[in-house]
Amino acid sequence: MRRSVAARIIGLSIVVVGLTGCEGVVCADGTVTAADTGQALAGVQCTPKDGGDVASSDAAGRYHVCSGLVGCVPDCPALHVEFSKDGYQTVTLKSPRDVVLQR
């Protein structure tokens, strides 16, 4: 009987921590285009500011980038990604999708 109660308490504790924790991997994907031409931009460096691997946009301007551990519940930090390419202004966006870079 004691084991059963202890196991339930431990199980409930794990569920509560899992539901209230701020740890998770968050990803963003979309397309990067040039503001002046509307054309897709290849080779844009996409850097998650909260850790994670740097990615580059492909020939169609598509990117996919994931963070290190960031928030996955309300009031936790969101994913911020920096987009940079020579000849264009660098921008950092919160939870980005489609991105337009200015010269």
Phi and psi in radians as a Rosetta constraint file:
Dihedral C 1 N 2 CA 2 C 2 CIRCULARHARMONIC -1.097 0.35
Dihedral N 2 CA 2 C 2 N 3 CIRCULARHARMONIC -0.699 0.35
Dihedral C 2 N 3 CA 3 C 3 CIRCULARHARMONIC -1.072 0.35
Dihedral N 3 CA 3 C 3 N 4 CIRCULARHARMONIC -0.713 0.35
Dihedral C 3 N 4 CA 4 C 4 CIRCULARHARMONIC -1.081 0.35
Dihedral N 4 CA 4 C 4 N 5 CIRCULARHARMONIC -0.782 0.35
Dihedral C 4 N 5 CA 5 C 5 CIRCULARHARMONIC -1.166 0.35
Dihedral N 5 CA 5 C 5 N 6 CIRCULARHARMONIC -0.781 0.35
Dihedral C 5 N 6 CA 6 C 6 CIRCULARHARMONIC -1.099 0.35
Dihedral N 6 CA 6 C 6 N 7 CIRCULARHARMONIC -0.735 0.35
Dihedral C 6 N 7 CA 7 C 7 CIRCULARHARMONIC -1.107 0.35
Dihedral N 7 CA 7 C 7 N 8 CIRCULARHARMONIC -0.680 0.35
Dihedral C 7 N 8 CA 8 C 8 CIRCULARHARMONIC -1.153 0.35
Dihedral N 8 CA 8 C 8 N 9 CIRCULARHARMONIC -0.723 0.35
Dihedral C 8 N 9 CA 9 C 9 CIRCULARHARMONIC -1.116 0.35
Dihedral N 9 CA 9 C 9 N 10 CIRCULARHARMONIC -0.774 0.35
Dihedral C 9 N 10 CA 10 C 10 CIRCULARHARMONIC -1.120 0.35
Dihedral N 10 CA 10 C 10 N 11 CIRCULARHARMONIC -0.783 0.35
Dihedral C 10 N 11 CA 11 C 11 CIRCULARHARMONIC -1.059 0.35
Dihedral N 11 CA 11 C 11 N 12 CIRCULARHARMONIC -0.773 0.35
Dihedral C 11 N 12 CA 12 C 12 CIRCULARHARMONIC -1.122 0.35
Dihedral N 12 CA 12 C 12 N 13 CIRCULARHARMONIC -0.690 0.35
Dihedral C 12 N 13 CA 13 C 13 CIRCULARHARMONIC -1.081 0.35
Dihedral N 13 CA 13 C 13 N 14 CIRCULARHARMONIC -0.728 0.35
Dihedral C 13 N 14 CA 14 C 14 CIRCULARHARMONIC -1.114 0.35
Dihedral N 14 CA 14 C 14 N 15 CIRCULARHARMONIC -0.738 0.35
Dihedral C 14 N 15 CA 15 C 15 CIRCULARHARMONIC -1.107 0.35
Dihedral N 15 CA 15 C 15 N 16 CIRCULARHARMONIC -0.778 0.35
Dihedral C 15 N 16 CA 16 C 16 CIRCULARHARMONIC -1.094 0.35
Dihedral N 16 CA 16 C 16 N 17 CIRCULARHARMONIC -0.805 0.35
Dihedral C 16 N 17 CA 17 C 17 CIRCULARHARMONIC -1.100 0.35
Dihedral N 17 CA 17 C 17 N 18 CIRCULARHARMONIC -0.730 0.35
Dihedral C 17 N 18 CA 18 C 18 CIRCULARHARMONIC -1.096 0.35
Dihedral N 18 CA 18 C 18 N 19 CIRCULARHARMONIC -0.642 0.35
Dihedral C 18 N 19 CA 19 C 19 CIRCULARHARMONIC -1.404 0.35
Dihedral N 19 CA 19 C 19 N 20 CIRCULARHARMONIC -0.401 0.35
Dihedral C 19 N 20 CA 20 C 20 CIRCULARHARMONIC -1.876 0.35
Dihedral N 20 CA 20 C 20 N 21 CIRCULARHARMONIC -0.126 0.35
Dihedral C 20 N 21 CA 21 C 21 CIRCULARHARMONIC -1.257 0.35
Dihedral N 21 CA 21 C 21 N 22 CIRCULARHARMONIC 2.779 0.35
Dihedral C 21 N 22 CA 22 C 22 CIRCULARHARMONIC -1.869 0.35
Dihedral N 22 CA 22 C 22 N 23 CIRCULARHARMONIC 0.339 0.35
Dihedral C 22 N 23 CA 23 C 23 CIRCULARHARMONIC -1.766 0.35
Dihedral N 23 CA 23 C 23 N 24 CIRCULARHARMONIC 2.363 0.35
Dihedral C 23 N 24 CA 24 C 24 CIRCULARHARMONIC 3.122 0.35
Dihedral N 24 CA 24 C 24 N 25 CIRCULARHARMONIC 2.798 0.35
Dihedral C 24 N 25 CA 25 C 25 CIRCULARHARMONIC -1.706 0.35
Dihedral N 25 CA 25 C 25 N 26 CIRCULARHARMONIC 2.214 0.35
Dihedral C 25 N 26 CA 26 C 26 CIRCULARHARMONIC -2.022 0.35
Dihedral N 26 CA 26 C 26 N 27 CIRCULARHARMONIC 2.370 0.35
Dihedral C 26 N 27 CA 27 C 27 CIRCULARHARMONIC -2.047 0.35
Dihedral N 27 CA 27 C 27 N 28 CIRCULARHARMONIC 2.725 0.35
Dihedral C 27 N 28 CA 28 C 28 CIRCULARHARMONIC -2.380 0.35
Dihedral N 28 CA 28 C 28 N 29 CIRCULARHARMONIC 2.546 0.35
Dihedral C 28 N 29 CA 29 C 29 CIRCULARHARMONIC -2.586 0.35
Dihedral N 29 CA 29 C 29 N 30 CIRCULARHARMONIC 2.737 0.35
Dihedral C 29 N 30 CA 30 C 30 CIRCULARHARMONIC 3.017 0.35
Dihedral N 30 CA 30 C 30 N 31 CIRCULARHARMONIC -2.717 0.35
Dihedral C 30 N 31 CA 31 C 31 CIRCULARHARMONIC -2.265 0.35
Dihedral N 31 CA 31 C 31 N 32 CIRCULARHARMONIC 2.460 0.35
Dihedral C 31 N 32 CA 32 C 32 CIRCULARHARMONIC -1.874 0.35
Dihedral N 32 CA 32 C 32 N 33 CIRCULARHARMONIC 2.233 0.35
Dihedral C 32 N 33 CA 33 C 33 CIRCULARHARMONIC -2.248 0.35
Dihedral N 33 CA 33 C 33 N 34 CIRCULARHARMONIC 2.827 0.35
Dihedral C 33 N 34 CA 34 C 34 CIRCULARHARMONIC -1.522 0.35
Dihedral N 34 CA 34 C 34 N 35 CIRCULARHARMONIC 2.356 0.35
Dihedral C 34 N 35 CA 35 C 35 CIRCULARHARMONIC -1.133 0.35
Dihedral N 35 CA 35 C 35 N 36 CIRCULARHARMONIC -0.653 0.35
Dihedral C 35 N 36 CA 36 C 36 CIRCULARHARMONIC -1.351 0.35
Dihedral N 36 CA 36 C 36 N 37 CIRCULARHARMONIC -0.493 0.35
Dihedral C 36 N 37 CA 37 C 37 CIRCULARHARMONIC -2.013 0.35
Dihedral N 37 CA 37 C 37 N 38 CIRCULARHARMONIC -0.380 0.35
Dihedral C 37 N 38 CA 38 C 38 CIRCULARHARMONIC 1.352 0.35
Dihedral N 38 CA 38 C 38 N 39 CIRCULARHARMONIC 0.043 0.35
Dihedral C 38 N 39 CA 39 C 39 CIRCULARHARMONIC -1.449 0.35
Dihedral N 39 CA 39 C 39 N 40 CIRCULARHARMONIC 2.646 0.35
Dihedral C 39 N 40 CA 40 C 40 CIRCULARHARMONIC -1.116 0.35
Dihedral N 40 CA 40 C 40 N 41 CIRCULARHARMONIC 2.523 0.35
Dihedral C 40 N 41 CA 41 C 41 CIRCULARHARMONIC -1.939 0.35
Dihedral N 41 CA 41 C 41 N 42 CIRCULARHARMONIC 2.120 0.35
Dihedral C 41 N 42 CA 42 C 42 CIRCULARHARMONIC -1.587 0.35
Dihedral N 42 CA 42 C 42 N 43 CIRCULARHARMONIC 2.687 0.35
Dihedral C 42 N 43 CA 43 C 43 CIRCULARHARMONIC 1.315 0.35
Dihedral N 43 CA 43 C 43 N 44 CIRCULARHARMONIC 0.321 0.35
Dihedral C 43 N 44 CA 44 C 44 CIRCULARHARMONIC -1.334 0.35
Dihedral N 44 CA 44 C 44 N 45 CIRCULARHARMONIC 2.231 0.35
Dihedral C 44 N 45 CA 45 C 45 CIRCULARHARMONIC -1.388 0.35
Dihedral N 45 CA 45 C 45 N 46 CIRCULARHARMONIC 2.184 0.35
Dihedral C 45 N 46 CA 46 C 46 CIRCULARHARMONIC -2.006 0.35
Dihedral N 46 CA 46 C 46 N 47 CIRCULARHARMONIC 1.885 0.35
Dihedral C 46 N 47 CA 47 C 47 CIRCULARHARMONIC -1.991 0.35
Dihedral N 47 CA 47 C 47 N 48 CIRCULARHARMONIC 1.973 0.35
Dihedral C 47 N 48 CA 48 C 48 CIRCULARHARMONIC -1.203 0.35
Dihedral N 48 CA 48 C 48 N 49 CIRCULARHARMONIC 2.182 0.35
Dihedral C 48 N 49 CA 49 C 49 CIRCULARHARMONIC -1.341 0.35
Dihedral N 49 CA 49 C 49 N 50 CIRCULARHARMONIC -0.216 0.35
Dihedral C 49 N 50 CA 50 C 50 CIRCULARHARMONIC -1.777 0.35
Dihedral N 50 CA 50 C 50 N 51 CIRCULARHARMONIC 0.346 0.35
Dihedral C 50 N 51 CA 51 C 51 CIRCULARHARMONIC 1.697 0.35
Dihedral N 51 CA 51 C 51 N 52 CIRCULARHARMONIC 2.929 0.35
Dihedral C 51 N 52 CA 52 C 52 CIRCULARHARMONIC 1.995 0.35
Dihedral N 52 CA 52 C 52 N 53 CIRCULARHARMONIC 3.068 0.35
Dihedral C 52 N 53 CA 53 C 53 CIRCULARHARMONIC -1.498 0.35
Dihedral N 53 CA 53 C 53 N 54 CIRCULARHARMONIC 2.443 0.35
Dihedral C 53 N 54 CA 54 C 54 CIRCULARHARMONIC -1.307 0.35
Dihedral N 54 CA 54 C 54 N 55 CIRCULARHARMONIC 2.434 0.35
Dihedral C 54 N 55 CA 55 C 55 CIRCULARHARMONIC -2.190 0.35
Dihedral N 55 CA 55 C 55 N 56 CIRCULARHARMONIC 2.920 0.35
Dihedral C 55 N 56 CA 56 C 56 CIRCULARHARMONIC -2.233 0.35
Dihedral N 56 CA 56 C 56 N 57 CIRCULARHARMONIC 2.564 0.35
Dihedral C 56 N 57 CA 57 C 57 CIRCULARHARMONIC -1.243 0.35
Dihedral N 57 CA 57 C 57 N 58 CIRCULARHARMONIC 2.582 0.35
Dihedral C 57 N 58 CA 58 C 58 CIRCULARHARMONIC -1.519 0.35
Dihedral N 58 CA 58 C 58 N 59 CIRCULARHARMONIC -3.009 0.35
Dihedral C 58 N 59 CA 59 C 59 CIRCULARHARMONIC -1.051 0.35
Dihedral N 59 CA 59 C 59 N 60 CIRCULARHARMONIC -0.454 0.35
Dihedral C 59 N 60 CA 60 C 60 CIRCULARHARMONIC -1.617 0.35
Dihedral N 60 CA 60 C 60 N 61 CIRCULARHARMONIC 0.106 0.35
Dihedral C 60 N 61 CA 61 C 61 CIRCULARHARMONIC 1.435 0.35
Dihedral N 61 CA 61 C 61 N 62 CIRCULARHARMONIC 0.033 0.35
Dihedral C 61 N 62 CA 62 C 62 CIRCULARHARMONIC -1.352 0.35
Dihedral N 62 CA 62 C 62 N 63 CIRCULARHARMONIC 2.505 0.35
Dihedral C 62 N 63 CA 63 C 63 CIRCULARHARMONIC -2.376 0.35
Dihedral N 63 CA 63 C 63 N 64 CIRCULARHARMONIC 2.744 0.35
Dihedral C 63 N 64 CA 64 C 64 CIRCULARHARMONIC -2.554 0.35
Dihedral N 64 CA 64 C 64 N 65 CIRCULARHARMONIC 2.132 0.35
Dihedral C 64 N 65 CA 65 C 65 CIRCULARHARMONIC -2.426 0.35
Dihedral N 65 CA 65 C 65 N 66 CIRCULARHARMONIC 2.484 0.35
Dihedral C 65 N 66 CA 66 C 66 CIRCULARHARMONIC -2.140 0.35
Dihedral N 66 CA 66 C 66 N 67 CIRCULARHARMONIC 2.591 0.35
Dihedral C 66 N 67 CA 67 C 67 CIRCULARHARMONIC -1.471 0.35
Dihedral N 67 CA 67 C 67 N 68 CIRCULARHARMONIC 3.080 0.35
Dihedral C 67 N 68 CA 68 C 68 CIRCULARHARMONIC -1.363 0.35
Dihedral N 68 CA 68 C 68 N 69 CIRCULARHARMONIC -2.620 0.35
Dihedral C 68 N 69 CA 69 C 69 CIRCULARHARMONIC -1.367 0.35
Dihedral N 69 CA 69 C 69 N 70 CIRCULARHARMONIC 2.087 0.35
Dihedral C 69 N 70 CA 70 C 70 CIRCULARHARMONIC -2.380 0.35
Dihedral N 70 CA 70 C 70 N 71 CIRCULARHARMONIC -3.060 0.35
Dihedral C 70 N 71 CA 71 C 71 CIRCULARHARMONIC -1.209 0.35
Dihedral N 71 CA 71 C 71 N 72 CIRCULARHARMONIC 2.484 0.35
Dihedral C 71 N 72 CA 72 C 72 CIRCULARHARMONIC -2.267 0.35
Dihedral N 72 CA 72 C 72 N 73 CIRCULARHARMONIC 0.128 0.35
Dihedral C 72 N 73 CA 73 C 73 CIRCULARHARMONIC -2.264 0.35
Dihedral N 73 CA 73 C 73 N 74 CIRCULARHARMONIC 2.814 0.35
Dihedral C 73 N 74 CA 74 C 74 CIRCULARHARMONIC -0.947 0.35
Dihedral N 74 CA 74 C 74 N 75 CIRCULARHARMONIC 2.571 0.35
Dihedral C 74 N 75 CA 75 C 75 CIRCULARHARMONIC 1.269 0.35
Dihedral N 75 CA 75 C 75 N 76 CIRCULARHARMONIC 0.191 0.35
Dihedral C 75 N 76 CA 76 C 76 CIRCULARHARMONIC -1.803 0.35
Dihedral N 76 CA 76 C 76 N 77 CIRCULARHARMONIC 2.795 0.35
Dihedral C 76 N 77 CA 77 C 77 CIRCULARHARMONIC -1.012 0.35
Dihedral N 77 CA 77 C 77 N 78 CIRCULARHARMONIC 2.502 0.35
Dihedral C 77 N 78 CA 78 C 78 CIRCULARHARMONIC -1.671 0.35
Dihedral N 78 CA 78 C 78 N 79 CIRCULARHARMONIC 2.937 0.35
Dihedral C 78 N 79 CA 79 C 79 CIRCULARHARMONIC -1.316 0.35
Dihedral N 79 CA 79 C 79 N 80 CIRCULARHARMONIC 2.217 0.35
Dihedral C 79 N 80 CA 80 C 80 CIRCULARHARMONIC -2.037 0.35
Dihedral N 80 CA 80 C 80 N 81 CIRCULARHARMONIC 2.263 0.35
Dihedral C 80 N 81 CA 81 C 81 CIRCULARHARMONIC -2.179 0.35
Dihedral N 81 CA 81 C 81 N 82 CIRCULARHARMONIC 2.332 0.35
Dihedral C 81 N 82 CA 82 C 82 CIRCULARHARMONIC -1.696 0.35
Dihedral N 82 CA 82 C 82 N 83 CIRCULARHARMONIC 2.293 0.35
Dihedral C 82 N 83 CA 83 C 83 CIRCULARHARMONIC -1.989 0.35
Dihedral N 83 CA 83 C 83 N 84 CIRCULARHARMONIC 2.174 0.35
Dihedral C 83 N 84 CA 84 C 84 CIRCULARHARMONIC -2.486 0.35
Dihedral N 84 CA 84 C 84 N 85 CIRCULARHARMONIC 2.538 0.35
Dihedral C 84 N 85 CA 85 C 85 CIRCULARHARMONIC -2.746 0.35
Dihedral N 85 CA 85 C 85 N 86 CIRCULARHARMONIC 2.424 0.35
Dihedral C 85 N 86 CA 86 C 86 CIRCULARHARMONIC -0.949 0.35
Dihedral N 86 CA 86 C 86 N 87 CIRCULARHARMONIC 2.353 0.35
Dihedral C 86 N 87 CA 87 C 87 CIRCULARHARMONIC 1.561 0.35
Dihedral N 87 CA 87 C 87 N 88 CIRCULARHARMONIC -0.065 0.35
Dihedral C 87 N 88 CA 88 C 88 CIRCULARHARMONIC -2.231 0.35
Dihedral N 88 CA 88 C 88 N 89 CIRCULARHARMONIC 2.689 0.35
Dihedral C 88 N 89 CA 89 C 89 CIRCULARHARMONIC -1.238 0.35
Dihedral N 89 CA 89 C 89 N 90 CIRCULARHARMONIC 2.384 0.35
Dihedral C 89 N 90 CA 90 C 90 CIRCULARHARMONIC -1.385 0.35
Dihedral N 90 CA 90 C 90 N 91 CIRCULARHARMONIC 2.356 0.35
Dihedral C 90 N 91 CA 91 C 91 CIRCULARHARMONIC -2.271 0.35
Dihedral N 91 CA 91 C 91 N 92 CIRCULARHARMONIC 2.584 0.35
Dihedral C 91 N 92 CA 92 C 92 CIRCULARHARMONIC -2.063 0.35
Dihedral N 92 CA 92 C 92 N 93 CIRCULARHARMONIC 2.187 0.35
Dihedral C 92 N 93 CA 93 C 93 CIRCULARHARMONIC -2.156 0.35
Dihedral N 93 CA 93 C 93 N 94 CIRCULARHARMONIC 2.577 0.35
Dihedral C 93 N 94 CA 94 C 94 CIRCULARHARMONIC -1.576 0.35
Dihedral N 94 CA 94 C 94 N 95 CIRCULARHARMONIC 2.227 0.35
Dihedral C 94 N 95 CA 95 C 95 CIRCULARHARMONIC 0.800 0.35
Dihedral N 95 CA 95 C 95 N 96 CIRCULARHARMONIC 1.037 0.35
Dihedral C 95 N 96 CA 96 C 96 CIRCULARHARMONIC -1.255 0.35
Dihedral N 96 CA 96 C 96 N 97 CIRCULARHARMONIC 2.795 0.35
Dihedral C 96 N 97 CA 97 C 97 CIRCULARHARMONIC -2.250 0.35
Dihedral N 97 CA 97 C 97 N 98 CIRCULARHARMONIC -1.830 0.35
Dihedral C 97 N 98 CA 98 C 98 CIRCULARHARMONIC -1.456 0.35
Dihedral N 98 CA 98 C 98 N 99 CIRCULARHARMONIC 2.377 0.35
Dihedral C 98 N 99 CA 99 C 99 CIRCULARHARMONIC -2.157 0.35
Dihedral N 99 CA 99 C 99 N 100 CIRCULARHARMONIC 2.404 0.35
Dihedral C 99 N 100 CA 100 C 100 CIRCULARHARMONIC -2.070 0.35
Dihedral N 100 CA 100 C 100 N 101 CIRCULARHARMONIC 2.151 0.35
Dihedral C 100 N 101 CA 101 C 101 CIRCULARHARMONIC -1.785 0.35
Dihedral N 101 CA 101 C 101 N 102 CIRCULARHARMONIC 2.415 0.35
Dihedral C 101 N 102 CA 102 C 102 CIRCULARHARMONIC -1.670 0.35
Dihedral N 102 CA 102 C 102 N 103 CIRCULARHARMONIC 2.594 0.35
